[in-house]
Amino acid sequence: MNLQLIELYVFILAGFVGFFVITKVPALLHTPLMSATNAISAISLVGSLVLAGATDRGTLSAVLGFLAVTCATINVVGGFIITDRMLRMFKREGGPKGRAR
Amino acid sequence: MSPVELAPPALSGAREAFIEGAYLISSILFVLGLKSLTVPDRARRGMQLAALGMLLAIVGTLVHHEIVSYGWILAGLALGTAIGWPLGTRVPMTAMPQRIAISHMFGAIAATLVGVAEYRHLAGLPGGPGHGQMAALGFEVLFGSLTVTGSFMAFGKLQEFLPGRPLTFRGQNLLSAGLFLAGVGLMAWLVVAPQHPAAFLAMLAVGLLFGVSLVLPIGGADMPVVISLLNSYAGLASSATGFAIGNNVLIIAGALDGASGFILSVVMSKAMNRSFGNVLFGAFGAPPPPSAAPARDVAVRAITPEDAATELAYARLVIVVPGYGMAVAQAQHQVREMAQLIERNGGTVLYAIHPVAGRMPGHMNVLLAEADIPYDRLKEMEEINGEFKNADVALVIGANDVVNPAARTDRSSPIYGMPILDVDQARHVIVLKRSMSPGFAGIENELFHAANTSMLFGDAKASLAQLVHEIKQA
């Protein structure tokens, strides 16, 4: 099978997985959900890294790569930290990890 | 596509397997991380696993054979961490909508730059990019560039250096439609004939302009939909990057993000009883024609903090309805304090959260959780609406359109049909409000004139502090 066709399969199936998983996320956690998906999609860092490291393609390419790495890293670092910060705040009344009220 | 391997085949095979293995595991961890968000108690642990997956993917990538030097990489990682760290640790929860908007911009910049550099690289090779690859690059750059400027506009409106009201002019939708068609046209042309760098740059420029013209006319109250939509676009841009460079983990993560943003935009649109098209092209939030709301002579009843406090102190069930006004006044901690006093007197306090309360999906929940209010007290609209008839007091704090009964009764109202919180069924409604000015949608709210409604005028935070003080005396 053609490689791009396989990629299309991956995309569509992942989209379905995303749809079925995310429809079950309660409205309570919609803000953390958004920051979480934002952090996860910063996986485009992987592409940026290769670009910034392939310095044999010329300086302009490496500089574009450097900028892309910077932006994607901002989202990876900031995104996971802020998601964790938010999720830490959600406590059940007298729940297992609940701080005393 | 890649240059001839210099490493011996066995070594390069092992390296390839390591990278692919890392990507596969991180894809699994991403899905599990999102799955964990369906259960609040497990969410934190799950997202930490997802972060581990990200680390794994990064480490795996660092041994990629096309990487020949690490200088630029380390510089980018260091600078990105230096900026991302404070954005993660310091930004207050009230500023979350603009924080998320700007992070969509960063993600989209990364995707767009990779697309531009990849096109430049491929166009320099003898064969040029293939048609399929060009389609992927086109999607990547088009979605990426419109998300860059669109998110920046959203950020500007939320941070309030751009006016929050819709900025419109004659022929705006025509301009947007024209830009959209131009972008799609340029992309189609490039797919047929990839070797046209000028067309590629033009497509980039059109995408950037389209992002501006798309978001500028959208009002502040519609931001939940816009942010969700941009979330989706940023994900799709990441996915397209995966297609362009042949990387499955990017395709998967981008598809998850795209699906999430799409679902959230649908949820938000439904909660406003409006279609996507109407949000994007309707310029809702503009002042309605003057005839829409005839001025009424019916006086509103003001209530003193003392009287309100007495009533709250002896209430059995109080339902708090928070809105954007509570976030602006940063009054969530006073709300918690008041709730504790009521609970000490034997009453129950619940919170009714409308899906579009605030400026992004779920914003109110985060603010109340930050104030140490247990999340099982935060109720979604469908869950709480039956409870209002049992409530002694419904306390509306800085919410307006989401409690406007006109949505149920007045066919001529712009918000007619929008699902609302049925606060008017409570025995007594106390509305904390700065003044009688209409809400974001600019619509008269008859709730304020109802017989069982009293208004407590003033800044929400100051009013609540006063209520707390008075309840202690009561």
Interface residues (C-beta under 8 A of the other chain):
Chain A: L3 Q4 E7 V10 F11 I12 A14 G15 V17 G18 F19 V21 I22 T23 K24 V25 P26 A27 L28 L29 H30 T31 P32 L33 M34 S35 A36 T37 N38 A39 I40 S41 A42 I43 S44 L45 V46 G47 S48 L49 V50 L51 A52 G53 A54 T55 D56 R57 L60 S61 A62 V63 L64 G65 F66 L67 A68 V69 T70 C71 A72 T73 I74 N75 V76 V77 G78 G79 F80 I81 I82 T83 D84 R85 M86 L87 R88 M89 F90 K91 R92 E93 G94 G95 P96 K97 G98 R99 R101
Chain B: Y23 S26 F30 V31 G33 L34 K35 L37 T38 P40 D41 A43 R44 M47 Q48 A50 A51 M54 A57 I58 T61 L62 H64 E66 I67 V68 S69 Y70 G71 W72 I73 A75 G76 L77 L79 G80 T81 I83 G84 W85 L87 G88 T89 V91 M93 M96 R99 I100 S103 H104 F106 G107 I109 A110 A111 L113 V114 V116 A117 E118 R120 H121 G132 Q133 I227 S228 N231 A234 G235 A237 S238 S239 T241 G242 F243 I245 G246 N247 N248 V249 L250 I251 I252 A253 G254 A255 L256 D257 G258 A259 S260 G261 I263 L264 V267 Q340 I353 P355 M360 P361 G362 H363 N365 V366 A369 E370 D372 P374 Y375 D376 R377 L378 E380
